[in-house]
Amino acid sequence: MSNRHSHTVSHSISSPKSPPVMLDRTLSSRRSQPHLDFDFPSTAASSAVSPVPESPTLLADESKTKKPPLYLLATNYISRFGLVKSPCLCLSLCLLLIVFALFSLLLNSRSFVCVSSYDPISRVSLFGLDGVDSDFGSLGVPWCRSKHGKTVEWTSKDLINGLEEFVPIFETRPIKNNLYGMGFDHSFGLWFITRWLKPDIMIESGAFKGHSTWVLRQAMPDTPIISLTPRHPEKYLKKGPAYVDGNCTYFAGKDFVDFGSVDWEKVLKIHGISDFSRVLVFFDDHQNELKRLKQALKAGFHHLVFEDNYDTGTGDHYSLRQICDQFYIRGGGHSCFKDSDEARIRSKRRKFWEKAVDIDELCGPH
């Protein structure tokens, strides 16, 4: 919360008795004319026109008519150009080229079967350099700034001190390989903000295996948590590591309720909470973040944290960062022209993320 090109290998074989034959595996883009195929005379035909008369000695010597091994032909070909004078070294180079070609084929063949949205190698091999735009912000560095000139209360020293405290805590996490989930950086961010705000209750929308629940618990050991998630984290315990919190109220499985459908005043009253400014809400539910923002503000919440922050055209939902991605639009916003850079980027990203938001969904029909 994104370099790699297939390789072309050509082999050329020649011998003193026959003209060189080029075996092209792929069509080179550098050629100005199409490749032509020629039928060369066979070994028997070449022997028939040979000026050397037949003799018992010649017929008995199979080396005169039998084709030499492929590696000797390759060695002879390379030696002709003076590149390698040692047959052993030449043979080693040939073997190295073969191994490299096989490895390249194995590495790049997978990208044509499954293009990983998380692997820049597969993106570049299939779509070229445009495939890595999403790694750094396809339309530039986000320019989001506070309209009121506000800045955060903590300092760099606070962050460093918090980082030194969090590193050993993170080492004890129950889910070591949290694939497609929060990594170290986002985990630290959530932990630090939670510790700084010290909320009276924490709400999370989207728990997956429970890693974010664990992070919230490390930040506030005794504070109650409300978790909204379609599948209860305990279901994942059968297949591997997961985290279920004892002081957490789960709206999961049959009891699941979407964040926007919850009567939060009623639910929080059960926990003795009436001041919504003392609540921290964490979203990792892959829903339109603008929609979630409206729902949270309508309910009266003040402190919101969004886990996913995809840049323009990536991910499977709209993120707040995309408001700020267009550096040429002062204050952030969107360009709804179909021939704009944003429309082009969103269209390309749709090839990687099926649920990515395109310009029509964002701006409506033109």
Secondary structure, DSSP 8 states (H G I E B T S, - for coil): ---------EEEEEETTEEEEEEESS--TT-SS---------HHHHHHT-SS---HHHHH-GGGTS---HHHHHHHHHHHTTS---HHHHHHHHHHHHHHHHHHHHHHHGGGT---TT-HHHHHHHHGGGGGGGGT-TT-S-----TT----S--HHHHHHHHHHHHHHHTT-S-S--TTS--HHHHHHHHHHHHHH--SEEEEE--TTSHHHHHHHHH-TTS-EEEEESS-GGGGGGTS-----TTEEEEEGGG---GGG--HHHHHHHTT---GGGEEEEE-S-S-HHHHHHHHHHHT--EEEES----TT-SSS--THHHH--TTSTT------TTSHHHHHHHHHTTT-TT---HHHHH---
